């Protein structure tokens, strides 16, 4: 007992939402590609590496060296492995210089 006018309205509404989402996604993709191309052109003009290329090369370098924080394969330091606790007495340092 669905009325045809309601079905047509729902179909048009779905079509509008899907098309607007597609336009938004394509717009964001176009903006990202434009920024990337401008970054590459700036890198060609200045002679320096572009920021995205530097980020990917640093990521590759750090992943090969295994220096990321939280890396479980990292060996503990010798100070932490010794288990010794150093007790330090705190004292206040008074500045005798005159401030202008």
N, C-alpha and C positions, 0 to 999 in steps of 0.2 A: 503494500500500500504506500510505497514511496511516491511522492509526487514528482513528475518530470521536471518541474521548475526548480525544485530543491536540489535534485541531482545535477542539473545543469549549472546551478550556482556553485555547488561544491566543486565541480570539475573546473570551472573558471577560476575559482579561488585557489585551488591546488596548482593550476597552470601558472597563475600570477606568482605564487610563492616560489615555485620551482624555477621559473624564469628569472625572478629577482635574485635568488640565491646563485644561479649560474652567472648572472651579470656581475654580482659582487665578487665571486671567486675569480672570474676572468679579469676583473679590474685589479684585484690584488696581485694576481700573477703578472699582469702587465706592469704594474708599479714596481714589483720586485725585479723583473727583468730589466726595466729601464734604469733602476738604481745600479744594478750589476754592470750593465753596459757602460754607464757613466763612470763607474769606478774603474773599469778596465781602461777606458779612454783617458782618464786622469792619470792612471799608472803609466800608460804609454807616453803621455806628454811629459810627465815629471821624471820618468825613468826609474821610479821606485815600484816595488811590488805592490799590488792592490791589497786592500785589507782582507777581502775574503780568501785570497790565495795564501796570505800570511797566516790566517786563522787555521786553514786546513793543513798547512805545512807544520805549524806548531802542534796541532792535534796529533798528526802522524809522528812527529818527533817525540812527544811526551808518551804516546802509547807504546812506542818502541822501547823507550827507556824505562817504562813502568814506574813513573814518578807521580801518578795521580794520587790524590789523597784518598784514603780508604782502601788502598790496594792491599789485599790480604797476603800477597806473596812477598811483601817487604819484610826484611829482617829487622828485629828490634835493635835499638841502639845499645851500645855496651853499658852506658850509664843506667839505662832502665833495666837491663838484665842483671846488674849487680845487686839490686834490691836494697841499697844503702840509702838512708835518709840523712840529710845534712840539716842540722838545727842551726839557725842563724839568729843572733840577737839583734833586734831592731833598735836603732837609736835615731834621735832627731838631729838634723843638721840645721844649724842656725846661720842665716846669712847676715853678716855684720856690715855689708856694704850699704851705703846710703843710696836710696833710690831717688832719682831726680823728680 
